[in-house]
Amino acid sequence: MIHELIHSLTQNEKRYFKLQSSVMFDRTDKRFVKLFETVAKQKIYNEIEVKKACNDKHFPQLKAQLFDKIMESLRNFHSGK
C-alpha cells in the first residue's frame, strides 16, 4: 500500500514531503526519508530489499508512521486549495 501511495504522488508532492521532513522531523525521523526514497526507487515493490535498506527492527511500525507522515504532508500541501 505504501508503494502505491508514494508512486501516486506528483513530483511537487514528493518534493514537499522531502522538504517538510528535513525541516520538521528530528534526526531520528530521517529514517522516514530513507524508507520513502527506497520505496520510490522501486518499480515493483520488494519488501525484503526495503527491510534490508532500512535496517529497522520495527519495520511494520515504521511503514505505518511513514504513511501517516505522508498523509500529513499531503494535507499541508493541499491546505491552501
C-alpha positions as CSV (number, residue, x, y, z in Angstrom):
1,M,0.0,0.0,0.0
2,I,2.8,2.4,0.8
3,H,4.4,1.7,-2.6
4,E,1.2,2.7,-4.4
5,L,0.8,5.8,-2.3
6,I,4.3,7.0,-3.0
7,H,4.1,6.3,-6.7
8,S,0.8,8.1,-6.9
9,L,2.3,11.4,-5.6
10,T,3.1,14.1,-8.0
11,Q,6.7,15.4,-8.2
12,N,5.7,18.5,-6.3
13,E,4.1,16.5,-3.5
14,K,7.2,14.3,-3.3
15,R,9.4,17.3,-3.1
16,Y,7.2,18.9,-0.5
17,F,7.3,15.8,1.7
18,K,11.1,15.7,1.5
19,L,11.4,19.4,2.3
20,Q,9.0,19.2,5.1
21,S,10.6,16.1,6.6
22,S,14.0,17.6,6.5
23,V,12.8,20.7,8.4
24,M,10.1,19.3,10.7
25,F,11.3,15.9,11.8
26,D,14.2,15.4,14.2
27,R,17.3,13.4,13.4
28,T,15.8,10.1,14.4
29,D,13.0,10.6,11.9
30,K,15.4,10.8,8.9
31,R,14.6,7.0,8.6
32,F,11.3,8.0,7.2
33,V,13.0,9.8,4.3
34,K,15.3,6.8,3.7
35,L,12.3,4.5,3.6
36,F,10.4,6.9,1.3
37,E,13.3,7.2,-1.1
38,T,14.0,3.4,-1.1
39,V,10.4,2.6,-1.9
40,A,10.2,5.4,-4.5
41,K,13.1,4.0,-6.4
42,Q,11.5,0.6,-6.8
43,K,9.3,0.0,-9.8
44,I,8.0,-3.3,-8.3
45,Y,7.7,-3.4,-4.5
46,N,10.2,-5.8,-2.8
47,E,9.7,-5.6,0.9
48,I,12.8,-7.8,1.6
49,E,15.1,-5.3,-0.1
50,V,13.3,-2.4,1.6
51,K,13.8,-4.0,5.1
52,K,17.5,-4.6,4.3
53,A,18.0,-1.0,3.2
54,C,16.2,0.5,6.3
55,N,17.7,-1.9,8.8
56,D,15.0,-1.1,11.3
57,K,13.8,-3.7,13.8
58,H,10.3,-2.1,14.0
59,F,9.7,-2.1,10.2
60,P,5.9,-2.5,10.2
61,Q,5.5,0.4,12.6
62,L,7.9,2.5,10.6
63,K,5.8,1.9,7.4
64,A,2.7,2.8,9.3
65,Q,4.3,6.0,10.6
66,L,5.6,6.9,7.1
67,F,2.1,6.5,5.8
68,D,0.8,8.9,8.5
69,K,3.6,11.4,7.8
70,I,2.9,11.3,4.0
71,M,-0.8,11.9,4.6
72,E,0.0,14.8,7.0
73,S,2.3,16.3,4.3
74,L,-0.4,16.0,1.7
75,R,-2.9,17.7,4.0
76,N,-0.5,20.6,4.5
77,F,0.4,20.7,0.8
78,H,-3.2,21.0,-0.3
79,S,-4.5,23.1,2.6
80,G,-4.5,26.3,0.6
81,K,-6.6,24.9,-2.2
